[in-house]
């Protein structure tokens, strides 16, 4: 496989451009380029696994840095519901270092109804922090913000 094909797939994916439109535009300009199916094969085999690996490495480093910090965690969480409440994205940010600690995607089909997505995502994130020995069930203080807004927790 030519390296430039993989570089093109990576550039399209990492910039967030739509592959079909970008490749069509390149074809209209008379440039030789990969097909859409080749792009999606590169995405499946190379770019997505690299993104996942980079996230896991960064998350592991962040969690070890947080474990070494004094004063517990100061975590802010937020939730965004997309696609007519079918998908919910929940993330936690450690406020003192301003770094994303965890991101959870919850589909409404995984919970009894779509209004439980936020709670399920929060529980998964707290579970991760417990498995990493960053929180325990006996310490924690949650200060709710507005009903649909952010929630703060000192863990």
Secondary structure, 3 states (H helix, E strand, C coil): CCHHHHHHHHHHHHHCCCHHHHHHHHHHCCCCCCCHHHHHHHHHHHHHHHHHHHHHHHHHHHHHHHHHCCCCCEEEEEEEEECCCCEEEEEEEECCCCEEEEEEEEEHHHCCCHHHHHHHHHHHHHHHHHHCCCCCCCCCEEEECCCCCCEEEEC
